[in-house]
Amino acid sequence: MEINDLIRSEWIRLDMEGESREQVIRALAGILDGSGILSDMEQYLADVFDREKMGSTAIGFGVAIPHGKSAGVKEPAVAFARLSRPIRWEPEKDEQARLVFLIAVPKEKEGNEHLQILAALSRKLIDESFRQRLMELSSPEEVVQALQNGS
């Protein structure tokens, strides 16, 4: 499964304001919920926040990939926010995030689809020039195209 099959331009926010990890995750989940991706936003958020308690989803380089495999998700999707300024992803750590990808996967999906999505995203985001490009793009459509092309 390709990332560009899971993300739509209307699920992308460039220069989004955010004060905390919780606020950013809730805002991105709200976008997916408004598009009918979620059947139960509160269940999905509970699953995402439970995952956050297991360990940080900040992967370095100013990137965080919060995710949840949840009964509150109807179909796999990815929402993206480029924050107007970095936020501390975990209050007790110095890790900051400015590029945030929120992954939603139905709990009943067979296999480890969320891990495949995480791996595909991570492969792209390890490339410094790709991350820099995400910081410079001016429209959600350009973000979708960059994810499709990998550059």
C-alpha positions in Angstrom: 0.0 0.0 0.0 1.4 3.4 -1.0 1.2 6.5 1.2 -0.3 8.5 -1.6 -3.3 6.1 -1.7 -4.0 7.0 2.0 -3.6 10.7 2.0 -5.8 13.4 0.4 -5.0 17.1 0.0 -8.0 18.0 2.2 -6.4 16.1 5.1 -3.3 18.3 4.9 -2.7 21.4 6.9 0.3 23.7 6.2 1.4 26.1 8.9 -1.0 24.8 11.4 -1.0 26.3 14.9 -0.4 23.9 17.7 0.5 24.2 21.4 0.8 20.6 22.3 1.0 17.0 21.0 -2.6 16.4 22.2 -3.9 19.5 20.5 -2.3 18.6 17.2 -3.4 14.9 17.3 -7.0 16.0 18.1 -7.0 18.5 15.3 -5.7 16.0 12.7 -8.2 13.3 14.0 -11.0 15.9 13.6 -10.1 16.3 10.0 -10.3 12.6 9.4 -13.5 12.4 11.4 -15.0 15.2 9.3 -14.2 13.2 6.1 -16.0 10.1 7.4 -12.8 8.1 8.0 -13.5 7.6 11.7 -16.6 5.8 13.1 -15.7 6.8 16.7 -13.3 9.6 17.1 -13.1 9.3 20.9 -12.2 5.6 20.6 -9.6 6.4 18.0 -8.1 9.2 20.1 -8.0 6.8 23.1 -6.1 4.3 21.1 -3.6 6.9 19.7 -3.0 8.3 23.2 -2.5 4.8 24.6 0.1 4.2 21.9 1.8 7.5 22.8 2.1 6.2 26.4 4.1 3.2 25.1 6.8 5.3 23.7 7.3 8.5 21.8 6.2 8.6 18.2 8.6 11.5 17.5 11.2 9.9 15.2 13.7 12.7 15.2 14.5 15.3 12.6 11.5 17.4 13.7 9.1 14.6 12.7 6.4 12.8 14.6 4.2 9.9 13.4 1.4 9.3 15.9 -0.7 6.3 15.0 -3.5 4.1 16.1 -5.0 0.8 15.1 -8.5 1.2 16.3 -12.1 0.0 16.1 -13.0 3.7 15.7 -11.4 3.7 12.2 -13.4 2.7 9.1 -10.6 2.8 6.5 -6.8 3.4 6.5 -5.8 7.1 6.2 -3.0 9.5 6.9 -3.4 13.2 7.8 -0.5 15.6 7.8 0.3 18.9 9.5 3.3 21.2 9.0 3.2 23.2 12.2 3.9 26.9 12.1 6.5 26.4 14.8 8.0 23.3 16.4 6.3 22.0 19.6 7.8 19.8 22.3 6.3 16.4 21.4 6.8 14.9 24.9 6.6 17.3 27.9 9.4 15.5 29.7 11.8 15.3 26.7 13.4 17.9 24.4 12.3 16.1 21.2 10.5 18.7 19.0 8.2 18.1 16.1 7.1 20.3 13.2 6.1 17.7 10.6 3.3 15.5 12.0 1.8 12.5 10.1 -1.3 10.9 11.9 -2.0 7.3 10.8 -5.4 5.7 11.2 -5.9 2.0 10.6 -9.0 -0.1 11.3 -8.3 -2.6 14.2 -9.9 -5.4 12.3 -7.5 -5.0 9.3 -5.5 -8.2 9.0 -1.8 -8.0 9.3 0.4 -5.1 10.2 -0.8 -2.5 7.7 0.0 0.3 10.2 3.6 -0.9 10.4 3.9 -1.0 6.6 2.6 2.6 6.4 5.1 3.6 9.2 7.9 2.0 7.3 7.0 3.6 4.0 6.8 7.1 5.6 10.0 6.6 7.6 11.9 5.7 4.4 10.9 9.0 2.8 11.4 11.1 5.9 14.9 9.8 6.6 16.0 11.8 3.6 16.9 15.4 4.7 16.1 16.9 1.2 12.7 15.3 1.3 12.0 16.8 4.8 13.3 20.2 3.6 11.0 20.0 0.6 8.0 19.3 2.9 8.9 22.5 4.8 8.9 24.6 1.6 5.9 23.3 -0.3 3.1 25.8 -0.6 0.0 23.7 -1.2 -1.5 20.4 0.1 -1.6 19.2 -3.5 2.2 19.7 -3.7 2.6 17.6 -0.5 0.6 14.8 -2.1 2.7 14.9 -5.2 5.9 14.9 -3.2 4.8 11.9 -1.3 3.9 10.2 -4.5 7.2 11.0 -6.2 9.2 10.6 -3.0 10.9 13.9 -3.6 
